[in-house]
Amino acid sequence: MKRILSLATISFLLFSCGGNQQTEAQIGQYTTIEVEKVYNAGSVVKGEIVNAKIEIKNTGDYPLVIADIKPACNCTVSEYDREPIAPGETTIVKATLDTDATGKGLVNKPITISANTRPSTTTVTIQANVID
């Protein structure tokens, strides 16, 4: 009886360890992306909301996983797909820039995208010329 119990325990441990190897292999999979580094909104009137749509294409061989998107200030807010993006597919990152919270003239607001790419971060700048 002890042998059967021991054999069952060892078998369970061996089978459960095999599943972790696949997960560990997926963690180290890096991919590549294609994205415009500058989103130019052109000239906008002070107080106007700029709605930027930044297209990101997965150009690699593995699913793209966006871990986080950090705007440089509180005047930009990002919205993005949290599901993996398959190779060859695209996703849209939506960001808004409230020009009421910026100065006048040329405004550059960077957004940092963290993903399973090398390098792990990509910066896209929202650019606008804010006028009266």
Backbone as CSV, one residue per row, in Angstrom:
resi,resn,N_x,N_y,N_z,CA_x,CA_y,CA_z,C_x,C_y,C_z
1,MET,0.827,-1.191,0.000,0.000,0.000,0.000,0.870,1.253,0.000
2,LYS,1.991,1.225,0.789,2.875,2.370,0.842,3.545,2.609,-0.508
3,ARG,3.857,1.486,-1.205,4.494,1.617,-2.520,3.552,2.292,-3.509
4,ILE,2.317,1.906,-3.489,1.336,2.494,-4.409,1.170,3.984,-4.121
5,LEU,1.073,4.341,-2.870,0.933,5.742,-2.480,2.174,6.539,-2.876
6,SER,3.358,5.956,-2.651,4.608,6.631,-3.026,4.707,6.799,-4.531
7,LEU,4.352,5.762,-5.283,4.387,5.813,-6.735,3.404,6.865,-7.266
8,ALA,2.224,6.921,-6.678,1.223,7.916,-7.093,1.721,9.335,-6.821
9,THR,2.354,9.540,-5.672,2.878,10.867,-5.320,3.984,11.285,-6.281
10,ILE,4.911,10.391,-6.567,6.017,10.696,-7.485,5.478,10.988,-8.883
11,SER,4.524,10.187,-9.336,3.931,10.407,-10.657,3.264,11.774,-10.731
12,PHE,2.536,12.122,-9.701,1.866,13.433,-9.657,2.878,14.567,-9.751
13,LEU,3.965,14.463,-8.996,4.996,15.508,-9.008,5.666,15.619,-10.372
14,LEU,5.941,14.497,-10.996,6.583,14.529,-12.312,5.678,15.158,-13.360
15,PHE,4.405,14.811,-13.361,3.477,15.371,-14.338,3.223,16.855,-14.098
16,SER,3.161,17.265,-12.847,2.924,18.682,-12.565,4.147,19.520,-12.918
17,CYS,5.341,19.008,-12.810,6.557,19.750,-13.184,6.645,19.920,-14.683
18,GLY,6.167,18.961,-15.444,6.229,19.046,-16.907,5.440,20.218,-17.440
19,GLY,4.347,20.586,-16.827,3.532,21.713,-17.285,4.235,23.041,-17.084
20,ASN,5.061,23.167,-16.066,5.768,24.419,-15.802,6.827,24.715,-16.844
21,GLN,7.396,23.694,-17.473,8.427,23.916,-18.474,7.883,24.685,-19.658
22,GLN,6.668,24.420,-20.063,6.068,25.138,-21.179,5.856,26.607,-20.800
23,THR,5.391,26.880,-19.598,5.170,28.246,-19.146,6.483,29.010,-19.094
24,GLU,7.547,28.379,-18.573,8.842,29.037,-18.496,9.379,29.361,-19.874
25,ALA,9.148,28.495,-20.858,9.620,28.745,-22.217,8.887,29.944,-22.825
26,GLN,7.607,30.118,-22.516,6.834,31.222,-23.071,7.241,32.554,-22.472
27,ILE,7.721,32.578,-21.252,8.087,33.821,-20.595,9.233,34.515,-21.322
28,GLY,10.197,33.785,-21.845,11.368,34.371,-22.479,11.209,34.665,-23.958
29,GLN,10.001,34.644,-24.493,9.792,34.862,-25.919,9.669,36.359,-26.221
30,TYR,10.637,36.862,-26.973,10.633,38.274,-27.348,10.158,38.410,-28.778
31,THR,9.549,39.541,-29.071,9.046,39.808,-30.403,9.502,41.200,-30.834
32,THR,9.137,41.602,-32.010,9.487,42.934,-32.507,8.209,43.663,-32.898
33,ILE,8.293,45.000,-32.880,7.124,45.802,-33.230,7.499,46.868,-34.251
34,GLU,6.472,47.361,-34.909,6.605,48.485,-35.830,5.621,49.549,-35.343
35,VAL,6.141,50.762,-35.075,5.298,51.840,-34.578,5.918,53.172,-34.986
36,GLU,5.081,54.135,-35.325,5.565,55.483,-35.603,6.000,56.095,-34.276
37,LYS,7.189,56.661,-34.218,7.733,57.208,-32.972,7.132,58.560,-32.595
38,VAL,6.507,59.252,-33.570,5.891,60.556,-33.294,4.485,60.570,-33.873
39,TYR,3.521,60.962,-33.029,2.153,61.202,-33.485,2.000,62.712,-33.546
40,ASN,1.906,63.275,-34.745,1.817,64.716,-34.915,0.356,65.123,-35.098
41,ALA,-0.173,65.845,-34.118,-1.568,66.290,-34.162,-1.724,67.601,-34.932
42,GLY,-0.601,68.226,-35.310,-0.669,69.499,-36.029,-0.977,70.642,-35.082
43,SER,-1.600,71.704,-35.621,-1.958,72.862,-34.801,-3.323,72.649,-34.169
44,VAL,-3.414,72.897,-32.869,-4.671,72.754,-32.139,-4.876,73.987,-31.271
45,VAL,-6.130,74.323,-31.016,-6.476,75.476,-30.200,-6.363,75.100,-28.724
46,LYS,-5.816,76.017,-27.923,-5.690,75.810,-26.469,-7.042,75.393,-25.901
47,GLY,-7.071,74.316,-25.141,-8.311,73.786,-24.572,-8.868,72.602,-25.349
48,GLU,-8.372,72.374,-26.545,-8.830,71.266,-27.373,-8.244,69.948,-26.854
49,ILE,-8.997,68.870,-27.015,-8.549,67.534,-26.641,-8.016,66.847,-27.903
50,VAL,-6.781,66.391,-27.839,-6.187,65.638,-28.942,-6.415,64.165,-28.655
51,ASN,-7.052,63.477,-29.593,-7.282,62.031,-29.476,-6.332,61.323,-30.417
52,ALA,-5.247,60.795,-29.865,-4.241,60.111,-30.667,-4.537,58.619,-30.715
53,LYS,-4.419,58.060,-31.904,-4.549,56.612,-32.094,-3.222,56.140,-32.659
54,ILE,-2.494,55.395,-31.842,-1.162,54.933,-32.202,-1.240,53.458,-32.559
55,GLU,-0.915,53.133,-33.813,-0.994,51.752,-34.286,0.330,51.037,-34.027
56,ILE,0.226,49.854,-33.422,1.395,49.019,-33.149,1.194,47.693,-33.866
57,LYS,2.176,47.327,-34.685,2.115,46.054,-35.409,3.152,45.093,-34.831
58,ASN,2.717,43.872,-34.561,3.624,42.822,-34.104,4.310,42.246,-35.340
59,THR,5.603,42.534,-35.497,6.357,42.069,-36.656,7.222,40.851,-36.344
60,GLY,7.099,40.321,-35.135,7.913,39.179,-34.724,7.213,37.851,-34.898
61,ASP,7.801,36.828,-34.298,7.296,35.458,-34.417,6.474,34.995,-33.219
62,TYR,6.423,35.802,-32.166,5.705,35.430,-30.949,4.643,36.470,-30.625
63,PRO,3.644,36.117,-29.821,2.614,37.086,-29.437,3.227,38.284,-28.702
64,LEU,2.720,39.447,-29.015,3.130,40.687,-28.353,2.278,40.870,-27.112
65,VAL,2.937,41.069,-25.978,2.226,41.300,-24.726,2.649,42.674,-24.212
66,ILE,1.704,43.606,-24.202,1.975,44.937,-23.670,1.766,44.865,-22.166
67,ALA,2.843,45.080,-21.422,2.786,44.979,-19.966,2.237,46.248,-19.338
68,ASP,2.627,47.409,-19.889,2.225,48.666,-19.281,2.454,49.803,-20.268
69,ILE,1.699,50.865,-20.083,1.905,52.093,-20.850,1.878,53.234,-19.845
70,LYS,2.957,54.000,-19.826,3.065,55.101,-18.874,3.189,56.425,-19.615
71,PRO,2.231,57.326,-19.384,2.364,58.675,-19.933,3.342,59.482,-19.083
72,ALA,3.928,60.505,-19.679,4.914,61.325,-18.968,4.257,62.273,-17.964
73,CYS,2.986,62.580,-18.158,2.315,63.487,-17.234,0.849,63.092,-17.116
74,ASN,0.115,63.780,-16.272,-1.290,63.437,-16.075,-2.205,64.003,-17.159
75,CYS,-1.640,64.727,-18.127,-2.496,65.266,-19.189,-2.664,64.270,-20.333
76,THR,-2.000,63.129,-20.284,-2.193,62.088,-21.283,-2.695,60.827,-20.593
77,VAL,-3.664,60.179,-21.205,-4.223,58.949,-20.646,-4.199,57.898,-21.738
78,SER,-3.707,56.722,-21.425,-3.591,55.665,-22.428,-4.633,54.584,-22.214
79,GLU,-5.104,54.043,-23.324,-6.029,52.915,-23.324,-5.460,51.919,-24.323
80,TYR,-5.343,50.641,-23.926,-4.740,49.661,-24.816,-5.296,48.271,-24.562
81,ASP,-5.076,47.393,-25.547,-5.532,46.010,-25.487,-4.606,45.212,-24.576
82,ARG,-5.156,44.568,-23.578,-4.350,43.808,-22.638,-4.189,42.336,-23.050
83,GLU,-4.846,41.935,-24.109,-4.713,40.564,-24.624,-3.489,40.498,-25.537
84,PRO,-2.821,39.345,-25.622,-1.678,39.215,-26.528,-2.077,39.478,-27.982
85,ILE,-1.183,40.125,-28.723,-1.412,40.440,-30.127,-0.605,39.441,-30.942
86,ALA,-1.278,38.694,-31.792,-0.644,37.632,-32.570,0.361,38.206,-33.577
87,PRO,1.345,37.410,-33.974,2.294,37.857,-34.994,1.562,38.302,-36.264
88,GLY,1.967,39.451,-36.804,1.341,39.996,-38.008,0.118,40.852,-37.744
89,GLU,-0.412,40.808,-36.536,-1.604,41.580,-36.194,-1.222,42.959,-35.652
90,THR,-2.208,43.856,-35.616,-1.989,45.201,-35.087,-2.946,45.486,-33.946
91,THR,-2.585,46.456,-33.134,-3.435,46.938,-32.060,-3.349,48.459,-32.049
92,ILE,-4.319,49.082,-31.448,-4.353,50.537,-31.363,-4.225,50.954,-29.901
93,VAL,-3.306,51.865,-29.638,-3.185,52.496,-28.326,-3.862,53.855,-28.447
94,LYS,-4.819,54.105,-27.572,-5.530,55.386,-27.577,-5.002,56.257,-26.452
95,ALA,-4.653,57.476,-26.810,-4.149,58.418,-25.818,-4.813,59.762,-26.051
96,THR,-5.102,60.472,-24.977,-5.678,61.807,-25.102,-4.738,62.815,-24.471
97,LEU,-4.684,63.961,-25.091,-3.867,65.059,-24.600,-4.787,66.253,-24.406
98,ASP,-4.947,66.666,-23.172,-5.780,67.825,-22.848,-4.892,69.067,-22.926
99,THR,-5.061,69.857,-23.974,-4.200,71.019,-24.172,-4.490,72.134,-23.171
100,ASP,-5.562,72.004,-22.414,-5.827,72.950,-21.324,-4.771,72.810,-20.234
101,ALA,-4.179,71.623,-20.137,-3.185,71.336,-19.095,-1.749,71.499,-19.602
102,THR,-1.606,72.020,-20.823,-0.263,72.208,-21.383,-0.004,73.697,-21.602
103,GLY,1.204,73.990,-21.960,1.551,75.355,-22.330,1.191,75.614,-23.777
104,LYS,1.542,76.799,-24.256,1.312,77.147,-25.664,2.578,76.839,-26.450
105,GLY,2.436,76.774,-27.767,3.569,76.483,-28.630,3.701,74.994,-28.866
106,LEU,4.909,74.582,-29.236,5.151,73.176,-29.541,5.164,72.355,-28.254
107,VAL,4.312,71.343,-28.198,4.179,70.476,-27.031,4.562,69.061,-27.442
108,ASN,5.436,68.442,-26.661,5.847,67.049,-26.869,5.580,66.271,-25.594
109,LYS,4.701,65.282,-25.670,4.364,64.460,-24.507,4.665,62.996,-24.817
110,PRO,5.709,62.456,-24.191,6.069,61.052,-24.460,5.192,60.050,-23.714
111,ILE,5.017,58.913,-24.351,4.322,57.775,-23.763,5.273,56.594,-23.894
112,THR,5.530,55.885,-22.794,6.446,54.749,-22.798,5.653,53.451,-22.780
113,ILE,5.904,52.611,-23.780,5.237,51.322,-23.921,6.209,50.235,-23.476
114,SER,5.820,49.457,-22.469,6.631,48.334,-21.990,6.015,47.038,-22.496
115,ALA,6.836,46.211,-23.154,6.325,44.973,-23.741,7.433,43.933,-23.807
116,ASN,7.104,42.754,-24.320,8.083,41.677,-24.460,8.891,41.860,-25.755
117,THR,9.539,43.017,-25.844,10.389,43.367,-26.976,11.791,43.656,-26.457
118,ARG,12.736,43.779,-27.364,14.086,44.201,-26.991,14.426,45.401,-27.826
119,PRO,14.657,46.556,-27.250,14.581,46.842,-25.823,13.146,46.704,-25.326
120,SER,12.995,46.602,-24.020,11.675,46.325,-23.444,10.750,47.535,-23.422
121,THR,11.289,48.720,-23.700,10.434,49.907,-23.747,10.587,50.619,-25.089
122,THR,9.482,51.197,-25.539,9.448,51.993,-26.757,8.730,53.287,-26.408
123,THR,9.306,54.410,-26.817,8.698,55.703,-26.526,8.084,56.290,-27.796
124,VAL,6.826,56.704,-27.667,6.114,57.395,-28.735,5.776,58.781,-28.200
125,THR,6.005,59.803,-29.010,5.755,61.168,-28.581,4.524,61.727,-29.275
126,ILE,3.597,62.279,-28.480,2.456,63.016,-29.036,2.915,64.461,-29.148
127,GLN,2.808,64.975,-30.369,3.303,66.313,-30.640,2.139,67.177,-31.148
128,ALA,2.079,68.407,-30.649,1.044,69.348,-31.103,1.584,70.763,-30.995
129,ASN,1.095,71.629,-31.879,1.395,73.045,-31.804,0.149,73.721,-31.218
130,VAL,0.216,74.111,-29.940,-0.944,74.677,-29.234,-0.965,76.181,-29.461
131,ILE,-2.088,76.650,-30.030,-2.249,78.081,-30.330,-3.472,78.631,-29.612
132,ASP,-3.533,79.985,-29.525,-4.705,80.639,-28.893,-5.937,80.561,-29.763
